[in-house]
Amino acid sequence: MAAMFIRVDIDDSIQDDPVICRELVEICPVDIFELDDIGRISTVENNLDECTLCDLCIEATESGKVEVVKLYRQ
């Protein structure tokens, strides 16, 4: 099922930094991120709509490396 409220874009350059990948998985309060068997990070589609928009993932990375895109209008 696709997320209805947000999409999380992860810049490919993050895949080269295992420390950042692990940190993203650890800091997200609603488990949006996961690591695969080789340490690449991705999003858990079923958890995206649980996002609280806390910005911890954005703050943990360089500008523009993780972006939370709102798919709704305010």
KOLLOBA-667589 format. One line per 8 residues: number of its first residue (from 1); for each residue x, y, z of N, C-alpha, C. Coordinates in steps of 0.001 Angstrom, whole numbers, plus 500000, padded with zeros to 6 digits. Last residue first. Layout:
N
NUM> X,Y,Z,X,Y,Z,X,Y,Z | ...
//
This chain:
74
74> 497770,521828,502624,497330,522350,503929,496325,523440,503737 | 497685,518850,500721,497682,520318,500780,497167,520755,502130 | 499978,516096,500620,498655,516676,500838,498791,518189,500866 | 502409,514967,500755,501613,514650,499584,500184,515207,499684 | 505470,516280,501701,504060,516176,502047,503248,515986,500767 | 508487,514739,501976,507633,515437,501027,506179,515205,501416 | 511411,514981,503542,510052,514515,503796,509136,515372,502940 | 514613,514056,502585,513551,515045,502444,512209,514374,502697
66> 518009,513872,503091,516725,513233,503380,515678,514328,503312 | 519786,515695,501994,520075,514265,501862,518853,513408,502186 | 519400,518414,502430,518906,517830,501198,519137,516345,501033 | 522153,518831,504530,521025,519478,503871,520670,518786,502554 | 523104,515764,506131,523421,517038,505476,522186,517555,504749 | 521185,514436,508911,521904,514349,507639,522229,515744,507117 | 519657,514842,511115,520780,513899,511237,521637,513827,509978 | 517537,516444,510352,518587,517036,511181,519829,516147,511271
58> 515973,514539,509049,516518,515667,508291,517686,516291,509048 | 515243,512890,511144,515986,512332,510012,516641,513436,509186 | 513786,514638,512773,515031,514044,513272,515871,513481,512132 | 511321,515736,512068,512523,516242,511398,513829,515663,511929 | 508770,514974,512789,509668,515443,513851,510978,516030,513309 | 506479,513990,511554,507128,515194,511026,508062,515814,512062 | 505601,511561,512257,505150,512675,513099,505733,514011,512653 | 504478,508895,510251,505467,509958,510456,504855,511108,511255
50> 502756,506999,509466,502894,507176,510914,503850,508329,511249 | 502960,506640,506791,501855,507483,507261,501841,507654,508773 | 505138,504820,506658,505282,506219,506248,504175,507117,506791 | 504893,502132,507152,505074,503018,508300,505103,504501,507934 | 504748,500758,504778,503598,500673,505687,503705,501612,506879 | 507349,501204,503663,506149,501839,503100,504969,501845,504069 | 510176,501976,505011,509162,500947,505233,507832,501584,504824 | 512954,502909,502956,511814,503239,503798,510884,502034,503904
42> 516434,501977,503315,515230,502216,502530,514107,502572,503497 | 519966,501532,503124,518780,502030,503813,517631,502221,502824 | 522105,498723,503060,521496,499844,502342,520198,500233,503039 | 523233,496468,504212,523389,497755,504878,522852,498951,504135 | 522646,494055,503124,523978,494597,502818,524176,496010,503369 | 520059,493512,503949,521130,492583,504328,522535,493113,504057 | 518782,496833,504703,518696,495505,504107,519917,494678,504512 | 517303,498770,507273,518510,498386,506539,518290,497014,505932
34> 514698,501233,507349,515215,499900,507617,516467,499678,506783 | 512563,503858,508627,513751,503389,507917,514115,501966,508314 | 510396,504296,510237,510232,504535,508806,511393,503949,508005 | 509792,504009,513074,510403,502956,512245,510150,503105,510748 | 509061,506120,514635,507989,505290,514062,508512,504297,513020 | 511274,507574,515450,510376,507053,516480,509273,506132,515942 | 514496,507235,514258,513099,507410,513829,512155,506771,514854 | 517058,506591,515109,516416,507800,515632,514945,507944,515270
26> 517875,504172,513847,517780,504254,515305,516973,505453,515798 | 517929,504740,511110,517089,503647,511599,516843,503800,513098 | 519837,506797,511127,518472,507060,510676,517511,505990,511175 | 522122,505392,511983,521552,506455,512814,520109,506762,512416 | 522634,503705,509815,522251,503128,511108,521587,504168,512009 | 523309,505711,507928,522220,504758,507679,521730,504144,508980 | 525544,506901,509116,524312,507681,508925,523128,506747,508704 | 527291,504701,508942,527002,505321,510238,525693,506110,510155
18> 527589,504092,506222,526869,503162,507093,526515,503741,508459 | 527445,505800,503498,527791,506130,504876,527010,505239,505845 | 526488,505330,500993,527927,505168,501191,528375,505427,502624 | 523854,506085,501024,524143,504645,501016,525626,504360,501263 | 523813,508777,500628,523737,508298,502002,524106,506821,502081 | 523636,509165,497908,524954,509311,498534,524958,508826,499985 | 520933,509080,497196,521755,507877,497032,523107,507959,497728 | 518683,510587,499462,519721,510767,498456,520611,509527,498413
10> 515407,509743,499916,516742,509530,500469,517745,509655,499333 | 512253,510980,500635,513281,510837,499603,514645,510760,500276 | 509241,509895,501699,510573,510236,502193,511569,509935,501090 | 506008,511215,501543,507008,510393,500862,508344,510823,501440 | 502781,511274,503171,504158,511729,502921,504914,510725,502067 | 500122,510302,502897,500393,511629,503428,501795,512148,503139 | 499821,507745,501906,498874,508765,501481,499316,510164,501851 | 501898,505170,500587,501620,506175,501616,500690,507245,501054
2> 500590,502171,499139,501372,503402,499049,500948,504377,500142 | 500841,498827,500000,500000,500000,500000,500890,501242,500000
//
